[in-house]
């Protein structure tokens, strides 16, 4: 799945611009849970029965709320990636 497809999926199932602060708070919460999973060393790609509390699950949750925030602010993460890549190339050439 491409980032644009993930953003579109999240927009279709969970798009509430009035809840922007809630999305941000969930992102911060998920970053904390990711930190805990990393500290516990729950790495690798788990199956469904072993997903809960893993780095994989928490990375997805962070990505989810990042995409939700991008959606409410009208940011196309794919386009932003291309722009940022160009900016970085210019920055590191100098």
N, C-alpha and C positions, 0 to 999 in steps of 0.2 A: 504494500500500500504506500502510495506517495503521501508526502506531507499535505499536499493540497486536497487529496482524497480524505485524509484523516480530519482536516479542518472542516471539510464539507459534511462529513459524517457527524461530527460533534455539533456543528451548526444545526443540522437537521434534528438531532435528538435533545440538544441542551443549549438553547440560545436565549438567554435572558439578560439583555443589556442593563436592565434595572438592578441586576444582581452583581454588577462588576466588583464591588467590594467583597462580596462573598466568594467570587472566583479567586480573587487575589489571596484572601485568607486561606482558602483551600490549597492553593499553590504553596503557600508558606508551610502549611501543615504537612503537605505531602513531601516537601523538601526535608522537613524534620524526620518524617518516617523513613525517607531514603537514607538519611544519615544514620539512623538506628540500624537499618538493614545492612548498611555497609560495615558498621561497627561490629555487627554480629557475624559478618562474613557469609551471608546467604547469597552466594553468587551462582552464576551459571543460568542456563535456561531450564526452568522447572516445567513439569507437566501440570495439568489442571489441579491434581490432587495435592500438589506441593507448592502452589503459587503464592498462597497467603503469606505476607510478611517478607517476601524475598526482594532482593534488589530489582529484579525484573518487574515485579508488580509495582514497586514504588517508582521506578523510572517511568513506567507507563502512566501512572497517576500524575506525575509531574508534567509529562508531555501533554496529557489530556487537559489539565487546567491552563497550561501555557497556550494551547490551541484555543481554548474557550476565551481566554483573555484577548488573544489576537483577533478572534472573531468579533468580539464586542467593540474593539477599537478599530476595526476595519483594516487590519494588517494582514497582508498575504505573505505568509512566512516563506513560501517558495521564492517569490519576487524579492523579498528582503534578503534572502540568502544570496541571490545573484548580485544584488547591489552591494552587500557587505563584502562578498568575495572580491568584487572589483575594487572596492575601497581598500581592502587589505593588500591587494596586489600593488596598488599605487603607493601605499604606505611603506611597504617593504622594498620597493624599487629605489626609493630615495635614500 
